[in-house]
Amino acid sequence: MADSGVRAAEDTSVAGRAVSGADLRTDIPHSARVYDYIIGGKENFPADRAAADATIADWPNLPTSMRTNRRFMARQARVLATEYGFRQFLDIGTGLPTPPNLHEVVQEVAPQARVVYVDNDPIVLVHARALLSSSAEGRTSYLDADFANPKSIIEAPQLLETLDLGQPVAVSLIAIVHFIVDDDVVRDLIGQIMRPLVSGSILALSTCTADSAPEEVHRGVAAYNASGIPLVARDKARVERLFDGLELIDPGVVLVNRWHPDEIAAATDDAHVHMYGGIARKP
């Protein structure tokens, strides 16, 4: 098996060539770049900033909610690595790199951990180098693929070279399924990802809700939709049904600040958090 550092350099060069002539459509707001701007990143453009500012005007607690969700991503990954012993992770809908990235969290616990990142956004591919800085003992790879085509993910050579599908895999769908408004479509896509994985594999998911602040979130969702980015807010029952066929793990589906909270999460007002999260095991 190739050395992870060499492999990372190879993957990065491929990524660079793949996007050298890509049209990043910087004149149109994009969810990944809007997110990047709201949490304080620099990989965004005027159209993204305008859309974000218009949304925040109606959704003032969105930055707090997004940052809280990012911390949930890190906590659930750390819990899976420390308490459940996971060493294989598949992160779909990665978005722009924002420290701590998932591989940094899990390889701090287990340097041998392996991570496959998946996104289909050319601008994320441009920045894939930051996602390929694996520990020497572990490995990370980046797959340019679409969640809407699960077969292209599960059967991809990059995934099969990095992960052993004969062993449990922890799949992350963090802040992605709220961009797909049809619940049946989301459940079907999740099923196509999880069915090829062995028993004991995990799905970690977070998605937008209006339960904690209905008026504010509904205004914000309308602003997102007006900017051309589809977004849906689901209530708790709808989010729980996205885990159909899987066994939810304690504490079930909760606001992300209430999932195994650290000091920062515990101090965050529920009314400022507009994301449900949970993890579930494949029987």
C-alpha positions as CSV (number, residue, x, y, z in Angstrom):
1,M,0.0,0.0,0.0
2,A,1.3,3.4,-0.9
3,D,2.7,5.8,1.7
4,S,-0.1,8.2,2.8
5,G,2.1,11.3,2.3
6,V,2.9,10.3,-1.3
7,R,-0.6,9.3,-2.0
8,A,-1.9,12.7,-0.7
9,A,0.4,14.5,-3.0
10,E,-0.7,12.4,-5.9
11,D,-4.4,13.0,-5.2
12,T,-3.9,16.7,-4.8
13,S,-2.2,17.0,-8.2
14,V,-5.1,15.2,-9.8
15,A,-7.5,17.5,-8.0
16,G,-5.6,20.5,-9.3
17,R,-5.7,19.3,-12.9
18,A,-9.4,18.4,-12.6
19,V,-10.4,21.9,-11.7
20,S,-7.9,23.9,-13.8
21,G,-10.5,24.7,-16.4
22,A,-13.6,24.4,-14.2
23,D,-16.2,27.1,-14.1
24,L,-16.7,27.8,-10.4
25,R,-19.7,30.1,-11.1
26,T,-18.6,32.6,-8.6
27,D,-21.4,34.9,-9.7
28,I,-24.0,32.6,-8.2
29,P,-24.3,32.0,-4.5
30,H,-23.2,28.4,-3.4
31,S,-24.2,26.8,-0.2
32,A,-20.6,25.7,0.7
33,R,-19.2,29.2,0.1
34,V,-22.2,30.8,2.0
35,Y,-21.4,28.5,4.9
36,D,-17.7,29.4,4.7
37,Y,-18.5,33.1,4.8
38,I,-20.9,32.8,7.7
39,I,-18.5,30.9,9.9
40,G,-15.6,33.4,9.1
41,G,-13.9,31.7,6.2
42,K,-12.2,33.4,3.3
43,E,-13.1,31.1,0.4
44,N,-16.2,33.0,-0.8
45,F,-17.2,35.7,-3.3
46,P,-19.5,38.7,-3.5
47,A,-22.5,36.7,-4.5
48,D,-22.0,34.4,-1.6
49,R,-21.6,37.2,0.9
50,A,-24.6,39.1,-0.4
51,A,-26.8,35.9,-0.1
52,A,-25.4,35.3,3.4
53,D,-26.0,38.8,4.6
54,A,-29.5,38.8,3.3
55,T,-30.2,35.5,5.0
56,I,-28.6,36.6,8.3
57,A,-30.8,39.7,8.3
58,D,-33.8,37.3,8.6
59,W,-31.9,34.6,10.5
60,P,-29.7,36.3,13.0
61,N,-28.7,33.2,15.0
62,L,-27.6,31.3,11.9
63,P,-23.9,31.9,12.5
64,T,-24.2,30.5,16.1
65,S,-26.2,27.5,14.8
66,M,-23.6,26.8,12.1
67,R,-20.7,26.9,14.5
68,T,-22.5,24.7,16.9
69,N,-23.2,22.2,14.2
70,R,-19.5,22.2,13.2
71,R,-18.6,21.4,16.8
72,F,-21.2,18.6,16.7
73,M,-19.3,17.1,13.8
74,A,-16.1,17.0,15.7
75,R,-17.7,15.6,18.9
76,Q,-19.5,12.8,17.2
77,A,-16.4,11.8,15.3
78,R,-14.3,11.9,18.5
79,V,-17.0,9.8,20.3
80,L,-17.0,7.2,17.5
81,A,-13.2,7.0,17.5
82,T,-12.8,6.9,21.3
83,E,-15.9,5.1,22.7
84,Y,-16.8,2.9,19.7
85,G,-13.4,2.2,18.3
86,F,-14.1,3.4,14.7
87,R,-11.1,3.7,12.4
88,Q,-12.9,4.2,9.1
89,F,-14.9,7.3,8.2
90,L,-16.8,8.3,5.1
91,D,-17.7,12.0,5.1
92,I,-20.2,13.0,2.4
93,G,-20.8,16.6,1.6
94,T,-17.5,17.7,3.1
95,G,-17.7,21.3,2.1
96,L,-14.7,23.7,2.3
97,P,-12.0,22.6,4.7
98,T,-12.5,24.2,8.2
99,P,-10.3,23.2,11.1
100,P,-10.7,20.9,12.8
101,N,-11.5,18.7,9.9
102,L,-12.8,15.2,10.5
103,H,-9.5,13.4,9.9
104,E,-7.7,15.8,12.3
105,V,-10.2,14.9,15.0
106,V,-10.1,11.1,14.6
107,Q,-6.4,10.8,13.8
108,E,-5.6,12.6,17.0
109,V,-7.4,9.7,18.8
110,A,-6.2,7.0,16.4
111,P,-3.4,8.0,14.0
112,Q,-4.2,4.9,11.9
113,A,-7.7,6.1,11.1
114,R,-8.7,6.3,7.5
115,V,-11.0,8.9,6.0
116,V,-12.7,9.4,2.6
117,Y,-14.1,12.9,1.9
118,V,-16.8,13.2,-0.7
119,D,-18.0,16.4,-2.5
120,N,-19.0,17.3,-6.0
121,D,-18.3,21.1,-5.8
122,P,-15.3,22.2,-7.9
123,I,-14.3,24.8,-5.4
124,V,-14.1,22.2,-2.7
125,L,-11.9,20.1,-5.0
126,V,-9.6,23.1,-5.4
127,H,-9.0,23.1,-1.7
128,A,-8.7,19.3,-1.3
129,R,-5.0,19.6,-0.3
130,A,-6.1,20.6,3.2
131,L,-8.2,17.4,3.4
132,L,-5.3,15.1,2.4
133,S,-2.8,15.9,5.2
134,S,-3.1,12.5,6.8
135,S,-1.0,11.2,9.7
136,A,1.7,8.9,8.5
137,E,0.0,5.9,10.0
138,G,-3.5,6.6,8.5
139,R,-4.8,7.8,5.2
140,T,-7.2,10.3,3.7
141,S,-8.5,10.6,0.2
142,Y,-10.9,12.9,-1.6
143,L,-13.6,11.7,-4.0
144,D,-15.3,14.0,-6.5
145,A,-18.7,12.4,-6.4
146,D,-22.4,13.3,-5.8
147,F,-24.5,12.1,-2.9
148,A,-27.3,11.9,-5.4
149,N,-25.4,9.1,-7.0
150,P,-24.5,6.7,-4.2
151,K,-23.1,4.0,-6.5
152,S,-20.5,6.4,-7.7
153,I,-19.3,6.8,-4.1
154,I,-19.5,3.2,-2.8
155,E,-17.9,1.7,-5.9
156,A,-15.2,4.4,-6.4
157,P,-11.6,3.1,-6.6
158,Q,-10.5,5.9,-4.2
159,L,-12.9,4.6,-1.6
160,L,-12.1,0.9,-2.1
161,E,-8.4,1.7,-1.9
162,T,-8.8,3.6,1.4
163,L,-11.5,1.8,3.3
164,D,-12.1,-1.9,4.0
165,L,-15.9,-2.4,3.4
166,G,-15.6,-5.7,5.2
167,Q,-15.2,-3.7,8.4
168,P,-17.6,-1.1,9.9
169,V,-17.6,2.4,8.5
170,A,-18.9,5.6,10.1
171,V,-20.7,7.6,7.5
172,S,-21.2,11.4,8.1
173,L,-24.0,13.4,6.5
174,I,-23.5,16.7,8.3
175,A,-25.6,19.6,7.2
176,I,-26.3,18.2,3.7
177,V,-29.7,16.5,3.6
178,H,-31.6,19.8,4.3
179,F,-30.7,20.8,0.7
180,I,-32.9,17.9,-0.5
181,V,-36.5,18.8,0.3
182,D,-38.1,15.3,-0.4
183,D,-37.8,13.0,2.6
184,D,-38.4,9.9,0.5
185,V,-35.4,10.8,-1.7
186,V,-33.2,11.3,1.3
187,R,-34.2,8.0,2.8
188,D,-33.5,6.2,-0.5
189,L,-30.1,7.8,-0.9
190,I,-29.2,6.9,2.7
191,G,-30.3,3.3,2.1
192,Q,-28.1,3.1,-1.0
193,I,-25.1,4.2,1.0
194,M,-25.7,2.1,4.1
195,R,-26.9,-1.2,2.5
196,P,-23.4,-2.2,1.2
197,L,-21.8,-1.6,4.6
198,V,-21.5,-4.3,7.2
199,S,-23.5,-4.6,10.4
200,G,-22.2,-2.2,13.0
201,S,-21.6,0.6,10.6
202,I,-22.8,4.0,11.7
203,L,-24.7,6.9,10.2
204,A,-24.1,10.4,11.7
205,L,-26.5,13.0,10.4
206,S,-27.4,16.6,11.1
207,T,-30.1,18.7,9.4
208,C,-31.9,22.0,9.8
209,T,-35.0,22.4,12.0
210,A,-37.3,25.2,12.9
211,D,-38.5,23.5,16.2
212,S,-36.3,25.7,18.4
213,A,-37.1,29.0,16.8
214,P,-40.0,28.7,14.3
215,E,-40.5,32.3,13.1
216,E,-36.8,33.0,12.7
217,V,-35.9,29.8,10.9
218,H,-38.9,30.0,8.5
219,R,-37.8,33.5,7.5
220,G,-34.3,32.3,7.0
221,V,-35.3,29.3,5.0
222,A,-37.3,31.6,2.8
223,A,-34.3,33.8,2.3
224,Y,-32.2,30.8,1.3
225,N,-34.8,29.7,-1.2
226,A,-35.0,33.2,-2.6
227,S,-31.3,33.2,-3.3
228,G,-31.6,30.1,-5.3
229,I,-30.4,27.6,-2.7
230,P,-33.1,25.0,-1.8
231,L,-33.4,24.4,1.9
232,V,-35.9,22.6,4.1
233,A,-36.4,22.7,7.9
234,R,-37.6,19.4,9.3
235,D,-39.3,18.7,12.7
236,K,-38.0,16.1,15.0
237,A,-40.3,13.3,13.8
238,R,-39.2,13.8,10.2
239,V,-35.6,13.7,11.2
240,E,-36.0,10.5,13.2
241,R,-37.7,8.9,10.2
242,L,-34.5,9.6,8.1
243,F,-32.9,6.9,10.3
244,D,-35.5,4.3,9.4
245,G,-34.0,0.8,9.4
246,L,-31.1,1.9,11.7
247,E,-30.9,1.8,15.5
248,L,-30.6,5.3,17.1
249,I,-27.9,5.5,19.7
250,D,-28.5,7.5,23.0
251,P,-29.5,10.3,23.2
252,G,-31.3,9.9,19.9
253,V,-32.2,12.9,17.7
254,V,-31.6,16.1,19.7
255,L,-30.5,19.6,19.0
256,V,-26.8,19.4,18.2
257,N,-25.8,21.4,21.2
258,R,-27.5,18.7,23.4
259,W,-25.6,15.7,21.8
260,H,-22.9,14.7,24.3
261,P,-22.3,18.4,25.1
262,D,-19.0,19.9,26.0
263,E,-18.8,23.1,28.0
264,I,-19.4,25.4,25.0
265,A,-22.3,23.3,23.7
266,A,-24.0,23.1,27.2
267,A,-23.8,26.9,27.5
268,T,-25.5,27.5,24.1
269,D,-29.1,28.6,24.2
270,D,-31.4,26.1,22.4
271,A,-33.2,29.0,20.7
272,H,-30.0,29.8,18.9
273,V,-29.5,26.3,17.6
274,H,-31.4,25.2,14.5
275,M,-30.0,21.8,13.7
276,Y,-31.0,18.3,14.9
277,G,-28.3,15.6,15.0
278,G,-28.0,12.0,15.9
279,I,-26.1,8.8,15.2
280,A,-27.5,5.3,14.5
281,R,-26.1,1.8,14.0
282,K,-26.8,-0.6,11.2
283,P,-28.2,-3.8,12.7
